[in-house]
Amino acid sequence: CEILGISCICCATDLSKECLAIAKKNASLHGAKVEFFLGDWWEALDESQYPFDIVFSNPPYIGTSETESLTENIEFEPKLALYGETPTDQGLSCLKEILSRVDGKLFPSTGFIFIEHGSLQQQKVQEIIKKNSLKFLGQYYDLSGLPRVIKIGVLSK
């Protein structure tokens, strides 16, 4: 942000102390100024930190039904990072939790959230967006051309 002359405050949350320790180390190595909070999604933050301009989220989104189709690349990943605290068949519980509680967390007309999801979850995520009266703003694809990140805004009231 400083290089671009932009004032910003970066916050990061995680449920795992170990993951936060690694994130802090990485931020330090790269000179990133980030405030770290231990806790579950929005719960980890104080209300005084809202609203946000931008939220980036890479929640666990792998469903238990996908376990057999995963590559060995994930064998070193913590299960909490892959499946979340409460594994589900479709892997959508964390996405639902985050998106169901966006109200008041983003600036109403200009704030948005980028959230990573599984490549086969695009339609389900759009249903969750609609159910929570949020606004679909765009879909981004990974290098294989698969849908991977969705941009969401808050509907004007």
N, C-alpha and C positions, 0 to 999 in steps of 0.2 A: 504494500500500500504506500509506504513512504517514498519508494522510487517513483511512483506515479503521482505523488503529491496528494494522495487521498488519505483522509483520516478514517481509520477503522479500528474496531475492537473485535478481535476474534476469540470465540469461545469454543471449547470442545468438551463433549461429555462422553463418558463411557462407564459401563457398569463394572468393568474389570480394573482393579488397581494395577495389575500387571500390564494391561494394554495402555493405560494412561501413562505409566512409567516409560514405556517405549515411545509413546507419542511425544512426551515431554523431551526425551532425549533427541528425537528427530527434529523437533522444533528448535531446540537449542543448537543442534548441528547446522541448521539452515538459517539461523538468525531470525526465526519467525517469532513474533510476539503473540502468544496465545495464552488465554486464561483457561485452565483445565479444571473440570468439575467431575467428581465421582458421583454417579447416580444414573437413574433410569430416564432417558430422554429429557422431556421438559421438566420433570421433577427435580433434576439436578441443578436447575437454574433458579435464581431468585426472580420474582416478578418484576423487580426494578430493572432487569436487563431487557425486558420486552418494550416495545416491539423491535423485531429485527428487519433489516433490509433484505438480507439473503440468508437462507439456511441451506447447508449442504448435508445430506444424510446418506450414509452407506450402512443401513441396518442389516441385520441377518435376514435373508430372504429365501434360504434354501428349505424346501419342504422335505419331510421325511420320505415322501414318495420318490424323491429324486436321488436319494443316497447312492443307489447302485449305479446310476449313470454318471456319477462324478468322476473326474480324473484323479490320478494320484497327486496332482498339484496341491490338493487341499489337505493332504494328510498331516501337515504341520500346523494347520490353522486350528485355533481353539474352537471347540464345538459351540461355545457360547457365541462366537463371532459368526458362525455359519447358520445356526438354527435358532438362536435366541434362548431366553430363559425357558420358554414354553414351546417346544417344537410342535409344529402342526404339519398336517399332510401337504398343504399347499405353500407353507412358508410365508404367509401373509400377516401373521399376528403383529409383528413389529410395525409394519407399514400401516396397518389399521390403527394401532395405538398412536403413532405419530400424527397421522392425518386426522384422526378424530379429535385431536386436541390442539389444532393449529389456531383456532379462534383466539384472537387477541395477541398472538405471538408474532405476527407479521404486520408491517405497515399496510393498511387497508387497500390502497390503490397501487402502491409501488413495490410492496414486499413480495417475495416469492421463495419457493423452496425447490431445490433440486434433490430428487431422491432416487437412489439406485434401486433397481429391481431385477428379478430374474428375466431372462430373455423370453420366457413363455408366459409371463405374468402381465403383459401390457394391458390386455383387455380387463383383467380383474382389477388392476390398479386404477384404470379409468372408471370402473364401477365404484370403487371406494372413494375416488375424488368426487364423483357425482353425489354419492350418498351423504357426503360430508359438506355439501354445498360449496365446494371449492371449484376453481377454474383451471381446466387443462390449458396450458400455454405452449407446450411443445414436447416433442419426443426426440431423444438423442440416441445414436446408435454406436455400438462398439466397432472395433476395427474389422470384425467379421461381418458387419452389417446387421447385427442383431439389436433389437430395442433393448436399451440398458438403463437409461436415465430419463426421468420425466420431469418437466418443469410445471410447477403448480402455483397458482395465485389465489388470492382471496376475492370472492365476489363482493362487489360494492353493495352496501346495504341501503 
